[in-house]
Amino acid sequence: MTQKVAVLGTGKIGEALLSGMLRAGWNPADLLVTARRPERAKELQERHGVTPVTNAEAAKSADTLILTVKPQDMGTLLDELAPHVPTDRLVISGAAGIPTSFFEECLAQGTPVVRVMTNTPALVDEAMSVISAGSHATAEHLAHAEEIFGAVGKTLRVPESQQDACTALSGSGPAYFFYLVEAMTDAGILLGLPRDKAHDLIVQSAIGAAVMLRDSGEHPVKLRENVTSPAGTTINAIRELENHGVRAALIAALEAARDRSRELASGNS
């Protein structure tokens, strides 16, 4: 049976998801989109061949609703959707920090809700999407969510109690790596390299390291030790990282991201 999927509030991540689904073989006729601005909806239609609709129309005609608006806009969207969402619809939330119970309270009793935290590498089909079931979602609903988000990367099921931690690690995670590359590029310039050469050196090193982590099966400590010769350059650099508390700073940063996710869940903007 054909399943219609609607992406509501289609920004960058929503569009990345759409394009990934199309590359994975979804029929454009089965994909609906909503956008705040009419010109944005028209752009999505022209670019991908999908059908722009209103939020109410999406709720009435799609089998699965993927809500990709910002957390602070979710309450307003649910107020608009609630009168139109039958209990046989699957609602997938991509909003950081908002628990499935919030959606279940706003929608009709028994509506299945799945919570997904993805990240910006969805733009290049390398996302990490973390999936949790609400109280009415079945294994079939989870599998459907995995099918959708698997089009743009890897998926992982976790209990919803772990979602805030996953938001800190993978939802915000790409920003930490971009920050690290930015700092290393500045260091390369300080050491006398042109910016473009420093950038290329660091980016390729990052890609190579990531592939080794993914494919080698080795613990990161082992991989690091393989680069760290006695009294060599690497160990001197690592000593400075430890002296400046980089490990502790990373742990504190992730805790801060987790805590902010919890604040969003409690309604603190």
ROLUM-126085 format. One record per residue (C-alpha): x, y negated, z. Coordinates in pm, whole numbers. Layout:
N
       c1       c2       c3
        X        Y        Z
...
This chain:
269
       c1       c2       c3
        0        0        0
      128     -345      -91
      226     -555      209
      201     -932      185
      453    -1126      393
      428    -1496      473
      718    -1708      594
      587    -2007      786
      796    -2322      819
     1043    -2220      550
     1374    -2392      619
     1725    -2265      544
     1695    -1940      734
     1343    -1877      604
     1457    -1934      247
     1760    -1711      298
     1526    -1438      419
     1301    -1486      117
     1588    -1469     -131
     1727    -1160       41
     1391     -985       23
     1367    -1066     -347
     1715     -924     -409
     1611     -614     -216
     1323     -559     -459
     1024     -734     -305
      769     -862     -555
      745    -1244     -550
      367    -1205     -578
      369    -1045     -231
      557    -1331      -65
      384    -1642       66
      547    -1954      209
      440    -2258      404
      634    -2581      444
      566    -2911      619
      631    -3115      304
      447    -3041      -23
      760    -3112     -227
      947    -2847      -27
      672    -2592      -94
      686    -2671     -466
     1064    -2635     -463
     1037    -2288     -309
      778    -2187     -567
      990    -2304     -859
     1310    -2151     -724
     1181    -1812     -612
      841    -1760     -774
      667    -1726     -436
      323    -1865     -356
      291    -2175     -135
      -13    -2174       96
     -134    -2348      410
      -68    -2196      751
     -434    -2100      783
     -434    -1934      439
     -119    -1742      530
     -279    -1614      850
     -588    -1497      663
     -419    -1324      369
      -74    -1198      476
      -17     -868      657
      297    -1000      828
      358    -1356      948
      718    -1463     1006
      730    -1781     1215
     1054    -1971     1151
      973    -2316     1289
     1182    -2472     1566
     1102    -2364     1923
      962    -2707     2012
      715    -2684     1722
      594    -2330     1793
      309    -2426     2027
      155    -2658     1769
      185    -2392     1498
       21    -2128     1717
     -268    -2362     1797
     -324    -2395     1423
     -290    -2023     1355
     -480    -1872     1649
     -834    -1903     1505
     -727    -1731     1183
     -499    -1441     1291
     -676    -1102     1312
     -536     -848     1557
     -413     -626     1274
     -154     -886     1167
      210     -841     1262
      358    -1164     1395
      737    -1195     1387
      895    -1483     1576
     1239    -1618     1492
     1234    -1891     1759
     1515    -1893     2013
     1418    -1849     2374
     1042    -1796     2333
      923    -1459     2471
      668    -1239     2296
      433    -1291     2592
      393    -1657     2489
      262    -1551     2147
       43    -1280     2295
     -122    -1535     2523
     -188    -1774     2235
     -320    -1516     1988
     -604    -1266     2002
     -570     -985     2255
     -378     -693     2111
     -193     -882     1836
      143     -711     1775
      441     -943     1812
      807     -874     1733
     1084    -1112     1837
     1386    -1148     1609
     1702    -1354     1660
     1898    -1378     1338
     2184    -1611     1244
     2307    -1830      960
     2514    -1561      781
     2173    -1458      648
     2263    -1712      381
     2528    -1469      252
     2350    -1141      342
     2574    -1086      646
     2329    -1173      923
     2310    -1005     1261
     1940     -978     1347
     1837     -858     1693
     1486     -714     1718
     1260     -663     2022
      904     -540     2054
      623     -718     2233
      377     -521     2445
      149     -435     2149
      415     -370     1883
      467      -10     1773
      766      174     1629
      610      118     1286
      606     -259     1346
      972     -252     1450
     1064      -51     1142
      884     -304      921
     1074     -591     1085
     1399     -400     1027
     1310     -352      662
     1254     -726      619
     1562     -850      805
     1777     -566      675
     1758     -744      340
     1996    -1012      473
     2231     -813      693
     2247     -576      989
     1972     -520     1246
     1986     -402     1606
     1701     -315     1843
     1736     -433     2202
     1500     -469     2501
     1355     -818     2509
     1529     -880     2843
     1858     -886     2647
     1746    -1138     2385
     1889    -1444     2560
     2229    -1277     2582
     2210    -1182     2214
     2118    -1540     2125
     2435    -1656     2303
     2654    -1395     2133
     2525    -1366     1777
     2256    -1632     1731
     2500    -1909     1819
     2806    -1694     1746
     2892    -1823     1396
     2936    -2174     1537
     3206    -2051     1775
     3405    -1904     1487
     3363    -2219     1279
     3485    -2419     1579
     3788    -2191     1615
     3873    -2221     1244
     3841    -2599     1268
     4084    -2607     1562
     4330    -2372     1393
     4317    -2581     1076
     4408    -2890     1278
     4694    -2694     1432
     4814    -2595     1086
     4820    -2961      982
     5013    -3046     1300
     5264    -2777     1204
     5316    -2941      865
     5079    -2758      630
     4836    -2931      390
     4474    -2895      501
     4368    -2680      204
     4653    -2432      257
     4592    -2415      632
     4222    -2354      563
     4290    -2072      315
     4538    -1903      547
     4299    -1907      841
     3983    -1809      653
     4144    -1509      486
     4300    -1405      817
     3955    -1426      978
     3796    -1219      701
     4068     -956      722
     4045     -937     1100
     3665     -904     1086
     3682     -620      833
     3940     -440     1048
     3717     -477     1354
     3418     -345     1161
     3583      -59      973
     3879       65     1176
     3694      195     1480
     3974       58     1697
     3919     -144     2014
     4006     -515     1965
     4275     -482     2234
     4446     -212     2027
     4426     -421     1710
     4570     -721     1895
     4852     -511     2041
     4942     -395     1689
     5020     -759     1602
     5195     -839     1929
     5565     -757     1925
     5775     -780     2243
     5912    -1134     2290
     5762    -1230     1954
     5560    -1519     1821
     5216    -1370     1891
     5271    -1300     2260
     5396    -1655     2310
     5080    -1790     2150
     4859    -1560     2359
     5037    -1671     2676
     4940    -2030     2595
     4580    -1929     2528
     4569    -1761     2870
     4744    -2057     3038
     4476    -2290     2899
     4192    -2065     3014
     4055    -1988     2668
     3908    -1653     2778
     3734    -1812     3078
     3611    -2100     2863
     3453    -1858     2615
     3276    -1669     2893
     3147    -1997     3041
     3033    -2115     2696
     2834    -1797     2635
     2675    -1821     2978
     2576    -2181     2899
     2417    -2072     2569
     2226    -1794     2747
     2105    -2036     3014
     1985    -2282     2749
     1792    -2004     2579
     1620    -1935     2911
     1541    -2306     2948
     1377    -2308     2606
     1164    -2014     2714
     1046    -2210     3019
      946    -2506     2804
     1233    -2740     2888
     1321    -2929     2569
